[in-house]
Amino acid sequence: MTTFDSDTYRTELDQLCFSDEQKARMAQRLKAAARTNKVLELHGTQSATASARSDEHDSDRGDARRTTRWSASRAARSQRAHRRSPHRIAAAIGIAAVLALGGGTAYATGTLARAADSLAAVFGAGPAQTELIDQIGRPIGASCTSNGITITADAIIGMRNAYAVVYTIEKDDGTAFDELTKNENGTYNLVLDGGGSINALTALRLGVDASGGTRYTFDADPADNSLQIVEMTRIGGSDVPLVGETLHFNATEIGFTRVGEDGRDLPSQAIVTGDWNMSFKIDYEDLSVDLPVGQTFTINGNSAVVDELAVSPLGATITYTVDATDGASGPTGLETDAEKRVGHGNFTVTFTDGATQELGSGYTSWQQDGKTVVQKTWFFDQIHDIADIASITVGDLTVPVQ
């Protein structure tokens, strides 16, 4: 169910007031939208990761076996890094949507501000970060309600081979989720049975062979009764752009994790069951920049060649071919000895201020012509201007960005 309050919408539009600079920026965006016939539309999403953990999947395609391995330690680092207090962003995401063109859907300023705040809570709320979020991200505004709980898809942002969606979950009676507690890293122990994904037919058409990612729950505004869930999804095996595809969200249970007195994990407990379903378009501006390829380097003791390397304000992606092959994974598909895999190794970004971030060692891989092709895609802890990225390091190879 997609909700739209025309009275509130009209009142909020009446209260809009723009400076000359904002009007100029709006005009530029409207002209650009008109040139590209780009409009935002509301559309009226399947299995995903468990709360605050990474998922691992196995997938087969023809004779080539592809395995996705995401680092659990990376998920924990992401949870710690993203706990921030957001600030209301004056420049609403995709401001051209307020004056939608060509029959597109207009969004009330409340929807835009909520989308901007949601992304700022995840990727940073500084002035430079706000401008980048405004350029890359898009509001969604789709929602679904079941058994007194409403889940709203607030905003989406992305890059090559990856996207992130922020959802808001709230009780319709205005009460808080008193059943939940904060983890040591500041996130909440909410469990959502379901999530967002592209469907199997779309994945087959795009050549997607595996996907994985991270999900965690945070509170963007402690003063209200809602919580936010961010799903960061990485797609493996496809070089086809994701923008324009449909994302389907489906969930059947909302609950929370439990820990026994002895510290052991207990089965999760349901808060409510229901049927939450909605679909919307994947829509963001991919600002990825390609870097030089063809370099030979060593990773985990094996020789490899860079096939693709790109950076964006949100993260980095690399594909390389290793002159070695892996053995089979365990029967569960979960990697228990990842450091012995031929594609395992560091993937690090260095910024111009000297700071570094280890992006993660997890990856998607498949065997080809007696070698192993590895693909890694990771988000940065915060959004960064590409001009502030100095280099990317994989194995013993460092590639300058500038």
Secondary structure by P-SEA (a helix, b strand, c coil): cccccaaaaaaaaaaccccaaaaaaaaaaaaaaaaacbbbbbccccccccccbbbbbbbbcccbbbbbbbbaaaaaaaaaaaccccccccccccccccccccccccccaaaaaaaaaaaaacccccaaaaaaaaacbbbbccccccccbbbbbcccccccccbbbbbbbbbccccccccccccccccccbbbcbbbbbcaaaaaaaccccccbbbbbbbccccccbbbbbbbbbbcccccccccbbbbbbbccccccccccccccccccccbbbbbbccccbbbbbbccccccbbbbbcccbbbbbcbbbbccccbbbbbbbccccccccccccccccccccccccccccccccccccccccbbbbbcccbbbbbbbbbcccccccccccccccccbbbbcc
